[in-house]
Amino acid sequence: MQQIKIFKSVDSELHDLEKTINRWMKKSGARVLSVTGNLANQGTSSGPGMNTFAAGDVLIIVHYEVDASS
């Protein structure tokens, strides 16, 4: 049976997101069919004179397959 799993984070935490996804893949035993991602830029987080950028949202969709008996 095909299913999806959605992961959401921010671009400043990509390393943690990667570890979370890889851990889920190993633990679930699912056969991954595809992985798709999107980064939504948030622009600047402050007013004039500041060079700080807000973290962008990251959305990862994993399309996978599991045995129907699971």
CHARMM internal coordinates of N, CA and C (Angstrom, degrees):
IC EDIT
DIST 1 N 1 CA 1.4416
DIST 1 CA 1 C 1.5317
ANGL 1 N 1 CA 1 C 107.95
DIST 1 C 2 N 1.3288
ANGL 1 CA 1 C 2 N 117.57
DIHE 1 N 1 CA 1 C 2 N 133.33
DIST 2 N 2 CA 1.4613
ANGL 1 C 2 N 2 CA 122.05
DIHE 1 CA 1 C 2 N 2 CA 179.22
DIST 2 CA 2 C 1.5234
ANGL 2 N 2 CA 2 C 110.32
DIHE 1 C 2 N 2 CA 2 C -88.25
DIST 2 C 3 N 1.3336
ANGL 2 CA 2 C 3 N 115.10
DIHE 2 N 2 CA 2 C 3 N 140.68
DIST 3 N 3 CA 1.4579
ANGL 2 C 3 N 3 CA 121.70
DIHE 2 CA 2 C 3 N 3 CA 179.60
DIST 3 CA 3 C 1.5224
ANGL 3 N 3 CA 3 C 109.01
DIHE 2 C 3 N 3 CA 3 C -143.92
DIST 3 C 4 N 1.3309
ANGL 3 CA 3 C 4 N 115.99
DIHE 3 N 3 CA 3 C 4 N 172.88
DIST 4 N 4 CA 1.4605
ANGL 3 C 4 N 4 CA 120.52
DIHE 3 CA 3 C 4 N 4 CA 173.92
DIST 4 CA 4 C 1.5227
ANGL 4 N 4 CA 4 C 109.52
DIHE 3 C 4 N 4 CA 4 C -126.42
DIST 4 C 5 N 1.3186
ANGL 4 CA 4 C 5 N 114.81
DIHE 4 N 4 CA 4 C 5 N 154.70
DIST 5 N 5 CA 1.4614
ANGL 4 C 5 N 5 CA 122.53
DIHE 4 CA 4 C 5 N 5 CA 173.92
DIST 5 CA 5 C 1.5152
ANGL 5 N 5 CA 5 C 105.45
DIHE 4 C 5 N 5 CA 5 C -131.52
DIST 5 C 6 N 1.3437
ANGL 5 CA 5 C 6 N 117.00
DIHE 5 N 5 CA 5 C 6 N 131.83
DIST 6 N 6 CA 1.4506
ANGL 5 C 6 N 6 CA 121.62
DIHE 5 CA 5 C 6 N 6 CA -178.12
DIST 6 CA 6 C 1.5273
ANGL 6 N 6 CA 6 C 109.53
DIHE 5 C 6 N 6 CA 6 C -112.08
DIST 6 C 7 N 1.3371
ANGL 6 CA 6 C 7 N 115.14
DIHE 6 N 6 CA 6 C 7 N 131.76
DIST 7 N 7 CA 1.4551
ANGL 6 C 7 N 7 CA 122.03
DIHE 6 CA 6 C 7 N 7 CA 176.85
DIST 7 CA 7 C 1.5208
ANGL 7 N 7 CA 7 C 107.60
DIHE 6 C 7 N 7 CA 7 C -118.26
DIST 7 C 8 N 1.3486
ANGL 7 CA 7 C 8 N 116.75
DIHE 7 N 7 CA 7 C 8 N 139.25
DIST 8 N 8 CA 1.4604
ANGL 7 C 8 N 8 CA 120.82
DIHE 7 CA 7 C 8 N 8 CA -179.52
DIST 8 CA 8 C 1.5187
ANGL 8 N 8 CA 8 C 108.84
DIHE 7 C 8 N 8 CA 8 C -133.27
DIST 8 C 9 N 1.3311
ANGL 8 CA 8 C 9 N 115.91
DIHE 8 N 8 CA 8 C 9 N 138.98
DIST 9 N 9 CA 1.4534
ANGL 8 C 9 N 9 CA 121.64
DIHE 8 CA 8 C 9 N 9 CA 178.47
DIST 9 CA 9 C 1.5203
ANGL 9 N 9 CA 9 C 108.43
DIHE 8 C 9 N 9 CA 9 C -158.65
DIST 9 C 10 N 1.3250
ANGL 9 CA 9 C 10 N 116.48
DIHE 9 N 9 CA 9 C 10 N -163.24
DIST 10 N 10 CA 1.4674
ANGL 9 C 10 N 10 CA 122.08
DIHE 9 CA 9 C 10 N 10 CA 174.40
DIST 10 CA 10 C 1.5201
ANGL 10 N 10 CA 10 C 108.32
DIHE 9 C 10 N 10 CA 10 C -123.74
DIST 10 C 11 N 1.3261
ANGL 10 CA 10 C 11 N 116.69
DIHE 10 N 10 CA 10 C 11 N 155.38
DIST 11 N 11 CA 1.4653
ANGL 10 C 11 N 11 CA 120.19
DIHE 10 CA 10 C 11 N 11 CA -173.06
DIST 11 CA 11 C 1.5212
ANGL 11 N 11 CA 11 C 113.98
DIHE 10 C 11 N 11 CA 11 C -63.73
DIST 11 C 12 N 1.3189
ANGL 11 CA 11 C 12 N 118.25
DIHE 11 N 11 CA 11 C 12 N -21.09
DIST 12 N 12 CA 1.4654
ANGL 11 C 12 N 12 CA 120.41
DIHE 11 CA 11 C 12 N 12 CA 177.61
DIST 12 CA 12 C 1.5292
ANGL 12 N 12 CA 12 C 112.06
DIHE 11 C 12 N 12 CA 12 C -75.71
DIST 12 C 13 N 1.3365
ANGL 12 CA 12 C 13 N 117.43
DIHE 12 N 12 CA 12 C 13 N -7.95
DIST 13 N 13 CA 1.4669
ANGL 12 C 13 N 13 CA 121.96
DIHE 12 CA 12 C 13 N 13 CA -179.33
DIST 13 CA 13 C 1.5262
ANGL 13 N 13 CA 13 C 111.80
DIHE 12 C 13 N 13 CA 13 C -121.44
DIST 13 C 14 N 1.3400
ANGL 13 CA 13 C 14 N 116.67
DIHE 13 N 13 CA 13 C 14 N 31.85
DIST 14 N 14 CA 1.4609
ANGL 13 C 14 N 14 CA 120.66
DIHE 13 CA 13 C 14 N 14 CA -176.91
DIST 14 CA 14 C 1.5251
ANGL 14 N 14 CA 14 C 113.12
DIHE 13 C 14 N 14 CA 14 C -61.62
DIST 14 C 15 N 1.3328
ANGL 14 CA 14 C 15 N 117.05
DIHE 14 N 14 CA 14 C 15 N -37.32
DIST 15 N 15 CA 1.4642
ANGL 14 C 15 N 15 CA 119.58
DIHE 14 CA 14 C 15 N 15 CA -179.61
DIST 15 CA 15 C 1.5285
ANGL 15 N 15 CA 15 C 110.99
DIHE 14 C 15 N 15 CA 15 C -61.07
DIST 15 C 16 N 1.3322
ANGL 15 CA 15 C 16 N 116.77
DIHE 15 N 15 CA 15 C 16 N -44.78
DIST 16 N 16 CA 1.4733
ANGL 15 C 16 N 16 CA 120.94
DIHE 15 CA 15 C 16 N 16 CA 178.24
DIST 16 CA 16 C 1.5203
ANGL 16 N 16 CA 16 C 111.31
DIHE 15 C 16 N 16 CA 16 C -65.31
DIST 16 C 17 N 1.3227
ANGL 16 CA 16 C 17 N 117.01
DIHE 16 N 16 CA 16 C 17 N -38.99
DIST 17 N 17 CA 1.4665
ANGL 16 C 17 N 17 CA 121.07
DIHE 16 CA 16 C 17 N 17 CA 178.69
DIST 17 CA 17 C 1.5228
ANGL 17 N 17 CA 17 C 110.21
DIHE 16 C 17 N 17 CA 17 C -63.02
DIST 17 C 18 N 1.3138
ANGL 17 CA 17 C 18 N 116.23
DIHE 17 N 17 CA 17 C 18 N -43.85
DIST 18 N 18 CA 1.4646
ANGL 17 C 18 N 18 CA 120.85
DIHE 17 CA 17 C 18 N 18 CA 178.52
DIST 18 CA 18 C 1.5287
ANGL 18 N 18 CA 18 C 110.77
DIHE 17 C 18 N 18 CA 18 C -59.98
DIST 18 C 19 N 1.3269
ANGL 18 CA 18 C 19 N 116.92
DIHE 18 N 18 CA 18 C 19 N -45.11
DIST 19 N 19 CA 1.4623
ANGL 18 C 19 N 19 CA 120.39
DIHE 18 CA 18 C 19 N 19 CA 178.76
DIST 19 CA 19 C 1.5263
ANGL 19 N 19 CA 19 C 111.23
DIHE 18 C 19 N 19 CA 19 C -62.49
DIST 19 C 20 N 1.3354
ANGL 19 CA 19 C 20 N 117.14
DIHE 19 N 19 CA 19 C 20 N -40.40
DIST 20 N 20 CA 1.4592
ANGL 19 C 20 N 20 CA 121.77
DIHE 19 CA 19 C 20 N 20 CA 179.20
DIST 20 CA 20 C 1.5260
ANGL 20 N 20 CA 20 C 111.52
DIHE 19 C 20 N 20 CA 20 C -62.94
DIST 20 C 21 N 1.3192
ANGL 20 CA 20 C 21 N 116.55
DIHE 20 N 20 CA 20 C 21 N -45.18
DIST 21 N 21 CA 1.4686
ANGL 20 C 21 N 21 CA 120.81
DIHE 20 CA 20 C 21 N 21 CA -179.44
DIST 21 CA 21 C 1.5245
ANGL 21 N 21 CA 21 C 110.60
DIHE 20 C 21 N 21 CA 21 C -65.45
DIST 21 C 22 N 1.3335
ANGL 21 CA 21 C 22 N 117.39
DIHE 21 N 21 CA 21 C 22 N -46.60
DIST 22 N 22 CA 1.4609
ANGL 21 C 22 N 22 CA 120.62
DIHE 21 CA 21 C 22 N 22 CA 179.49
DIST 22 CA 22 C 1.5250
ANGL 22 N 22 CA 22 C 112.02
DIHE 21 C 22 N 22 CA 22 C -61.75
DIST 22 C 23 N 1.3225
ANGL 22 CA 22 C 23 N 116.81
DIHE 22 N 22 CA 22 C 23 N -40.11
DIST 23 N 23 CA 1.4735
ANGL 22 C 23 N 23 CA 121.15
DIHE 22 CA 22 C 23 N 23 CA 177.43
DIST 23 CA 23 C 1.5319
ANGL 23 N 23 CA 23 C 110.29
DIHE 22 C 23 N 23 CA 23 C -62.95
DIST 23 C 24 N 1.3351
ANGL 23 CA 23 C 24 N 117.14
DIHE 23 N 23 CA 23 C 24 N -43.53
DIST 24 N 24 CA 1.4594
ANGL 23 C 24 N 24 CA 121.12
DIHE 23 CA 23 C 24 N 24 CA 179.19
DIST 24 CA 24 C 1.5322
ANGL 24 N 24 CA 24 C 110.55
DIHE 23 C 24 N 24 CA 24 C -62.01
DIST 24 C 25 N 1.3511
ANGL 24 CA 24 C 25 N 116.44
DIHE 24 N 24 CA 24 C 25 N -43.30
DIST 25 N 25 CA 1.4692
ANGL 24 C 25 N 25 CA 120.49
DIHE 24 CA 24 C 25 N 25 CA -179.86
DIST 25 CA 25 C 1.5340
ANGL 25 N 25 CA 25 C 111.04
DIHE 24 C 25 N 25 CA 25 C -59.36
DIST 25 C 26 N 1.3267
ANGL 25 CA 25 C 26 N 116.22
DIHE 25 N 25 CA 25 C 26 N -44.84
DIST 26 N 26 CA 1.4688
ANGL 25 C 26 N 26 CA 120.06
DIHE 25 CA 25 C 26 N 26 CA 179.98
DIST 26 CA 26 C 1.5252
ANGL 26 N 26 CA 26 C 111.35
DIHE 25 C 26 N 26 CA 26 C -66.37
DIST 26 C 27 N 1.3331
ANGL 26 CA 26 C 27 N 116.40
DIHE 26 N 26 CA 26 C 27 N -45.67
DIST 27 N 27 CA 1.4672
ANGL 26 C 27 N 27 CA 121.46
DIHE 26 CA 26 C 27 N 27 CA -176.12
DIST 27 CA 27 C 1.5250
ANGL 27 N 27 CA 27 C 112.48
DIHE 26 C 27 N 27 CA 27 C -68.09
DIST 27 C 28 N 1.3316
ANGL 27 CA 27 C 28 N 117.33
DIHE 27 N 27 CA 27 C 28 N -39.65
DIST 28 N 28 CA 1.4596
ANGL 27 C 28 N 28 CA 121.16
DIHE 27 CA 27 C 28 N 28 CA -174.79
DIST 28 CA 28 C 1.5301
ANGL 28 N 28 CA 28 C 112.50
DIHE 27 C 28 N 28 CA 28 C -74.51
DIST 28 C 29 N 1.3203
ANGL 28 CA 28 C 29 N 116.55
DIHE 28 N 28 CA 28 C 29 N -30.44
DIST 29 N 29 CA 1.4556
ANGL 28 C 29 N 29 CA 119.58
DIHE 28 CA 28 C 29 N 29 CA -175.98
DIST 29 CA 29 C 1.5162
ANGL 29 N 29 CA 29 C 113.15
DIHE 28 C 29 N 29 CA 29 C 71.28
DIST 29 C 30 N 1.3078
ANGL 29 CA 29 C 30 N 116.59
DIHE 29 N 29 CA 29 C 30 N 12.52
DIST 30 N 30 CA 1.4616
ANGL 29 C 30 N 30 CA 121.35
DIHE 29 CA 29 C 30 N 30 CA -178.78
DIST 30 CA 30 C 1.5257
ANGL 30 N 30 CA 30 C 110.51
DIHE 29 C 30 N 30 CA 30 C -71.10
DIST 30 C 31 N 1.3150
ANGL 30 CA 30 C 31 N 115.72
DIHE 30 N 30 CA 30 C 31 N 151.27
DIST 31 N 31 CA 1.4652
ANGL 30 C 31 N 31 CA 121.57
DIHE 30 CA 30 C 31 N 31 CA 174.37
DIST 31 CA 31 C 1.5309
ANGL 31 N 31 CA 31 C 106.64
DIHE 30 C 31 N 31 CA 31 C -93.65
DIST 31 C 32 N 1.3246
ANGL 31 CA 31 C 32 N 115.63
DIHE 31 N 31 CA 31 C 32 N 107.79
DIST 32 N 32 CA 1.4645
ANGL 31 C 32 N 32 CA 121.48
DIHE 31 CA 31 C 32 N 32 CA -176.02
DIST 32 CA 32 C 1.5227
ANGL 32 N 32 CA 32 C 109.81
DIHE 31 C 32 N 32 CA 32 C -74.38
DIST 32 C 33 N 1.3215
ANGL 32 CA 32 C 33 N 115.71
DIHE 32 N 32 CA 32 C 33 N 127.27
DIST 33 N 33 CA 1.4637
ANGL 32 C 33 N 33 CA 122.14
DIHE 32 CA 32 C 33 N 33 CA 179.30
DIST 33 CA 33 C 1.5211
ANGL 33 N 33 CA 33 C 111.39
DIHE 32 C 33 N 33 CA 33 C -94.37
DIST 33 C 34 N 1.3325
ANGL 33 CA 33 C 34 N 116.89
DIHE 33 N 33 CA 33 C 34 N -38.59
DIST 34 N 34 CA 1.4646
ANGL 33 C 34 N 34 CA 120.25
DIHE 33 CA 33 C 34 N 34 CA 177.67
DIST 34 CA 34 C 1.5265
ANGL 34 N 34 CA 34 C 109.74
DIHE 33 C 34 N 34 CA 34 C -162.35
DIST 34 C 35 N 1.3312
ANGL 34 CA 34 C 35 N 114.24
DIHE 34 N 34 CA 34 C 35 N 157.24
DIST 35 N 35 CA 1.4588
ANGL 34 C 35 N 35 CA 121.76
DIHE 34 CA 34 C 35 N 35 CA 175.62
DIST 35 CA 35 C 1.5233
ANGL 35 N 35 CA 35 C 106.36
DIHE 34 C 35 N 35 CA 35 C -130.83
DIST 35 C 36 N 1.3331
ANGL 35 CA 35 C 36 N 115.98
DIHE 35 N 35 CA 35 C 36 N 127.08
DIST 36 N 36 CA 1.4554
ANGL 35 C 36 N 36 CA 121.92
DIHE 35 CA 35 C 36 N 36 CA -179.42
DIST 36 CA 36 C 1.5185
ANGL 36 N 36 CA 36 C 108.45
DIHE 35 C 36 N 36 CA 36 C -127.77
DIST 36 C 37 N 1.3259
ANGL 36 CA 36 C 37 N 116.62
DIHE 36 N 36 CA 36 C 37 N 143.17
DIST 37 N 37 CA 1.4538
ANGL 36 C 37 N 37 CA 119.21
DIHE 36 CA 36 C 37 N 37 CA -179.27
DIST 37 CA 37 C 1.5060
ANGL 37 N 37 CA 37 C 112.61
DIHE 36 C 37 N 37 CA 37 C -139.01
DIST 37 C 38 N 1.3334
ANGL 37 CA 37 C 38 N 114.22
DIHE 37 N 37 CA 37 C 38 N 163.17
DIST 38 N 38 CA 1.4601
ANGL 37 C 38 N 38 CA 120.79
DIHE 37 CA 37 C 38 N 38 CA 178.61
DIST 38 CA 38 C 1.5254
ANGL 38 N 38 CA 38 C 108.60
DIHE 37 C 38 N 38 CA 38 C -147.80
DIST 38 C 39 N 1.3188
ANGL 38 CA 38 C 39 N 115.77
DIHE 38 N 38 CA 38 C 39 N 140.61
DIST 39 N 39 CA 1.4570
ANGL 38 C 39 N 39 CA 122.58
DIHE 38 CA 38 C 39 N 39 CA 176.78
DIST 39 CA 39 C 1.5183
ANGL 39 N 39 CA 39 C 107.93
DIHE 38 C 39 N 39 CA 39 C -117.16
DIST 39 C 40 N 1.3396
ANGL 39 CA 39 C 40 N 117.01
DIHE 39 N 39 CA 39 C 40 N 123.08
DIST 40 N 40 CA 1.4629
ANGL 39 C 40 N 40 CA 121.87
DIHE 39 CA 39 C 40 N 40 CA 178.35
DIST 40 CA 40 C 1.5231
ANGL 40 N 40 CA 40 C 108.63
DIHE 39 C 40 N 40 CA 40 C -105.11
DIST 40 C 41 N 1.3083
ANGL 40 CA 40 C 41 N 116.76
DIHE 40 N 40 CA 40 C 41 N 111.17
DIST 41 N 41 CA 1.4612
ANGL 40 C 41 N 41 CA 122.58
DIHE 40 CA 40 C 41 N 41 CA -179.86
DIST 41 CA 41 C 1.5260
ANGL 41 N 41 CA 41 C 109.70
DIHE 40 C 41 N 41 CA 41 C -66.93
DIST 41 C 42 N 1.3241
ANGL 41 CA 41 C 42 N 116.49
DIHE 41 N 41 CA 41 C 42 N 134.73
DIST 42 N 42 CA 1.4655
ANGL 41 C 42 N 42 CA 120.96
DIHE 41 CA 41 C 42 N 42 CA -179.87
DIST 42 CA 42 C 1.5214
ANGL 42 N 42 CA 42 C 112.71
DIHE 41 C 42 N 42 CA 42 C -100.71
DIST 42 C 43 N 1.3355
ANGL 42 CA 42 C 43 N 118.41
DIHE 42 N 42 CA 42 C 43 N -5.07
DIST 43 N 43 CA 1.4663
ANGL 42 C 43 N 43 CA 120.67
DIHE 42 CA 42 C 43 N 43 CA 179.80
DIST 43 CA 43 C 1.5126
ANGL 43 N 43 CA 43 C 111.55
DIHE 42 C 43 N 43 CA 43 C 73.49
DIST 43 C 44 N 1.3178
ANGL 43 CA 43 C 44 N 116.85
DIHE 43 N 43 CA 43 C 44 N -156.18
DIST 44 N 44 CA 1.4664
ANGL 43 C 44 N 44 CA 120.44
DIHE 43 CA 43 C 44 N 44 CA -178.73
DIST 44 CA 44 C 1.5087
ANGL 44 N 44 CA 44 C 110.33
DIHE 43 C 44 N 44 CA 44 C -83.08
DIST 44 C 45 N 1.3295
ANGL 44 CA 44 C 45 N 114.57
DIHE 44 N 44 CA 44 C 45 N 149.29
DIST 45 N 45 CA 1.4636
ANGL 44 C 45 N 45 CA 119.68
DIHE 44 CA 44 C 45 N 45 CA -177.50
DIST 45 CA 45 C 1.5132
ANGL 45 N 45 CA 45 C 113.30
DIHE 44 C 45 N 45 CA 45 C -101.60
DIST 45 C 46 N 1.3264
ANGL 45 CA 45 C 46 N 117.98
DIHE 45 N 45 CA 45 C 46 N -1.84
DIST 46 N 46 CA 1.4512
ANGL 45 C 46 N 46 CA 119.49
DIHE 45 CA 45 C 46 N 46 CA -174.80
DIST 46 CA 46 C 1.5168
ANGL 46 N 46 CA 46 C 111.36
DIHE 45 C 46 N 46 CA 46 C -136.86
DIST 46 C 47 N 1.3015
ANGL 46 CA 46 C 47 N 114.46
DIHE 46 N 46 CA 46 C 47 N 177.92
DIST 47 N 47 CA 1.4559
ANGL 46 C 47 N 47 CA 120.53
DIHE 46 CA 46 C 47 N 47 CA -176.58
DIST 47 CA 47 C 1.5134
ANGL 47 N 47 CA 47 C 112.86
DIHE 46 C 47 N 47 CA 47 C -79.63
DIST 47 C 48 N 1.3109
ANGL 47 CA 47 C 48 N 116.34
DIHE 47 N 47 CA 47 C 48 N -165.33
DIST 48 N 48 CA 1.4600
ANGL 47 C 48 N 48 CA 122.67
DIHE 47 CA 47 C 48 N 48 CA -176.96
DIST 48 CA 48 C 1.5278
ANGL 48 N 48 CA 48 C 112.00
DIHE 47 C 48 N 48 CA 48 C -59.35
DIST 48 C 49 N 1.3428
ANGL 48 CA 48 C 49 N 115.30
DIHE 48 N 48 CA 48 C 49 N 145.92
DIST 49 N 49 CA 1.4539
ANGL 48 C 49 N 49 CA 120.51
DIHE 48 CA 48 C 49 N 49 CA 176.19
DIST 49 CA 49 C 1.5146
ANGL 49 N 49 CA 49 C 114.73
DIHE 48 C 49 N 49 CA 49 C 84.46
DIST 49 C 50 N 1.2953
ANGL 49 CA 49 C 50 N 118.85
DIHE 49 N 49 CA 49 C 50 N -6.22
DIST 50 N 50 CA 1.4603
ANGL 49 C 50 N 50 CA 121.68
DIHE 49 CA 49 C 50 N 50 CA -178.64
DIST 50 CA 50 C 1.5292
ANGL 50 N 50 CA 50 C 108.48
DIHE 49 C 50 N 50 CA 50 C -103.69
DIST 50 C 51 N 1.3194
ANGL 50 CA 50 C 51 N 117.08
DIHE 50 N 50 CA 50 C 51 N 138.27
DIST 51 N 51 CA 1.4591
ANGL 50 C 51 N 51 CA 121.91
DIHE 50 CA 50 C 51 N 51 CA -179.86
DIST 51 CA 51 C 1.5241
ANGL 51 N 51 CA 51 C 111.92
DIHE 50 C 51 N 51 CA 51 C -106.78
DIST 51 C 52 N 1.2946
ANGL 51 CA 51 C 52 N 117.60
DIHE 51 N 51 CA 51 C 52 N 26.70
DIST 52 N 52 CA 1.4617
ANGL 51 C 52 N 52 CA 122.23
DIHE 51 CA 51 C 52 N 52 CA -179.20
DIST 52 CA 52 C 1.5186
ANGL 52 N 52 CA 52 C 109.63
DIHE 51 C 52 N 52 CA 52 C -91.72
DIST 52 C 53 N 1.3231
ANGL 52 CA 52 C 53 N 115.87
DIHE 52 N 52 CA 52 C 53 N 138.72
DIST 53 N 53 CA 1.4519
ANGL 52 C 53 N 53 CA 120.95
DIHE 52 CA 52 C 53 N 53 CA 178.54
DIST 53 CA 53 C 1.5185
ANGL 53 N 53 CA 53 C 110.05
DIHE 52 C 53 N 53 CA 53 C -111.23
DIST 53 C 54 N 1.3029
ANGL 53 CA 53 C 54 N 116.68
DIHE 53 N 53 CA 53 C 54 N 140.85
DIST 54 N 54 CA 1.4587
ANGL 53 C 54 N 54 CA 121.25
DIHE 53 CA 53 C 54 N 54 CA 175.91
DIST 54 CA 54 C 1.5150
ANGL 54 N 54 CA 54 C 108.36
DIHE 53 C 54 N 54 CA 54 C -75.71
DIST 54 C 55 N 1.3204
ANGL 54 CA 54 C 55 N 115.48
DIHE 54 N 54 CA 54 C 55 N 147.07
DIST 55 N 55 CA 1.4601
ANGL 54 C 55 N 55 CA 120.13
DIHE 54 CA 54 C 55 N 55 CA 177.24
DIST 55 CA 55 C 1.5201
ANGL 55 N 55 CA 55 C 109.15
DIHE 54 C 55 N 55 CA 55 C -66.54
DIST 55 C 56 N 1.3323
ANGL 55 CA 55 C 56 N 116.47
DIHE 55 N 55 CA 55 C 56 N 139.93
DIST 56 N 56 CA 1.4626
ANGL 55 C 56 N 56 CA 121.83
DIHE 55 CA 55 C 56 N 56 CA 177.70
DIST 56 CA 56 C 1.5146
ANGL 56 N 56 CA 56 C 110.22
DIHE 55 C 56 N 56 CA 56 C -86.76
DIST 56 C 57 N 1.3153
ANGL 56 CA 56 C 57 N 116.42
DIHE 56 N 56 CA 56 C 57 N 148.70
DIST 57 N 57 CA 1.4658
ANGL 56 C 57 N 57 CA 121.37
DIHE 56 CA 56 C 57 N 57 CA 176.92
DIST 57 CA 57 C 1.5220
ANGL 57 N 57 CA 57 C 110.05
DIHE 56 C 57 N 57 CA 57 C -74.20
DIST 57 C 58 N 1.3336
ANGL 57 CA 57 C 58 N 115.68
DIHE 57 N 57 CA 57 C 58 N 140.08
DIST 58 N 58 CA 1.4607
ANGL 57 C 58 N 58 CA 122.52
DIHE 57 CA 57 C 58 N 58 CA 177.21
DIST 58 CA 58 C 1.5178
ANGL 58 N 58 CA 58 C 107.86
DIHE 57 C 58 N 58 CA 58 C -119.73
DIST 58 C 59 N 1.3119
ANGL 58 CA 58 C 59 N 116.68
DIHE 58 N 58 CA 58 C 59 N 129.17
DIST 59 N 59 CA 1.4591
ANGL 58 C 59 N 59 CA 122.55
DIHE 58 CA 58 C 59 N 59 CA 177.93
DIST 59 CA 59 C 1.5216
ANGL 59 N 59 CA 59 C 107.69
DIHE 58 C 59 N 59 CA 59 C -123.61
DIST 59 C 60 N 1.3367
ANGL 59 CA 59 C 60 N 116.25
DIHE 59 N 59 CA 59 C 60 N 124.90
DIST 60 N 60 CA 1.4660
ANGL 59 C 60 N 60 CA 122.21
DIHE 59 CA 59 C 60 N 60 CA 178.54
DIST 60 CA 60 C 1.5231
ANGL 60 N 60 CA 60 C 107.91
DIHE 59 C 60 N 60 CA 60 C -119.65
DIST 60 C 61 N 1.3276
ANGL 60 CA 60 C 61 N 116.55
DIHE 60 N 60 CA 60 C 61 N 129.36
DIST 61 N 61 CA 1.4632
ANGL 60 C 61 N 61 CA 122.01
DIHE 60 CA 60 C 61 N 61 CA 177.46
DIST 61 CA 61 C 1.5208
ANGL 61 N 61 CA 61 C 108.12
DIHE 60 C 61 N 61 CA 61 C -115.77
DIST 61 C 62 N 1.3254
ANGL 61 CA 61 C 62 N 115.58
DIHE 61 N 61 CA 61 C 62 N 122.50
DIST 62 N 62 CA 1.4534
ANGL 61 C 62 N 62 CA 121.51
DIHE 61 CA 61 C 62 N 62 CA 178.34
DIST 62 CA 62 C 1.5273
ANGL 62 N 62 CA 62 C 107.82
DIHE 61 C 62 N 62 CA 62 C -106.94
DIST 62 C 63 N 1.3121
ANGL 62 CA 62 C 63 N 116.18
DIHE 62 N 62 CA 62 C 63 N 120.11
DIST 63 N 63 CA 1.4680
ANGL 62 C 63 N 63 CA 123.10
DIHE 62 CA 62 C 63 N 63 CA 177.03
DIST 63 CA 63 C 1.5240
ANGL 63 N 63 CA 63 C 105.34
DIHE 62 C 63 N 63 CA 63 C -97.80
DIST 63 C 64 N 1.3335
ANGL 63 CA 63 C 64 N 116.33
DIHE 63 N 63 CA 63 C 64 N 120.97
DIST 64 N 64 CA 1.4583
ANGL 63 C 64 N 64 CA 119.37
DIHE 63 CA 63 C 64 N 64 CA -174.31
DIST 64 CA 64 C 1.5180
ANGL 64 N 64 CA 64 C 111.53
DIHE 63 C 64 N 64 CA 64 C -139.93
DIST 64 C 65 N 1.3197
ANGL 64 CA 64 C 65 N 114.24
DIHE 64 N 64 CA 64 C 65 N 172.07
DIST 65 N 65 CA 1.4578
ANGL 64 C 65 N 65 CA 120.49
DIHE 64 CA 64 C 65 N 65 CA -178.31
DIST 65 CA 65 C 1.5353
ANGL 65 N 65 CA 65 C 109.01
DIHE 64 C 65 N 65 CA 65 C -129.85
DIST 65 C 66 N 1.3126
ANGL 65 CA 65 C 66 N 115.41
DIHE 65 N 65 CA 65 C 66 N 138.24
DIST 66 N 66 CA 1.4609
ANGL 65 C 66 N 66 CA 122.05
DIHE 65 CA 65 C 66 N 66 CA 175.04
DIST 66 CA 66 C 1.5186
ANGL 66 N 66 CA 66 C 108.49
DIHE 65 C 66 N 66 CA 66 C -129.43
DIST 66 C 67 N 1.3219
ANGL 66 CA 66 C 67 N 116.33
DIHE 66 N 66 CA 66 C 67 N 160.58
DIST 67 N 67 CA 1.4610
ANGL 66 C 67 N 67 CA 120.51
DIHE 66 CA 66 C 67 N 67 CA 175.13
DIST 67 CA 67 C 1.5111
ANGL 67 N 67 CA 67 C 109.42
DIHE 66 C 67 N 67 CA 67 C -62.71
DIST 67 C 68 N 1.3035
ANGL 67 CA 67 C 68 N 117.49
DIHE 67 N 67 CA 67 C 68 N 138.19
DIST 68 N 68 CA 1.4721
ANGL 67 C 68 N 68 CA 122.13
DIHE 67 CA 67 C 68 N 68 CA -179.50
DIST 68 CA 68 C 1.5216
ANGL 68 N 68 CA 68 C 111.40
DIHE 67 C 68 N 68 CA 68 C -62.03
DIST 68 C 69 N 1.3298
ANGL 68 CA 68 C 69 N 118.13
DIHE 68 N 68 CA 68 C 69 N -22.73
DIST 69 N 69 CA 1.4677
ANGL 68 C 69 N 69 CA 121.51
DIHE 68 CA 68 C 69 N 69 CA -179.19
DIST 69 CA 69 C 1.5154
ANGL 69 N 69 CA 69 C 113.01
DIHE 68 C 69 N 69 CA 69 C -79.70
DIST 69 C 70 N 1.3636
ANGL 69 CA 69 C 70 N 117.50
DIHE 69 N 69 CA 69 C 70 N -7.92
DIST 70 N 70 CA 1.4694
ANGL 69 C 70 N 70 CA 121.29
DIHE 69 CA 69 C 70 N 70 CA -177.90
DIST 70 CA 70 C 1.5024
ANGL 70 N 70 CA 70 C 112.17
DIHE 69 C 70 N 70 CA 70 C -77.33
END
COOR INIT
IC SEED 1 N 1 CA 1 C
IC BUILD
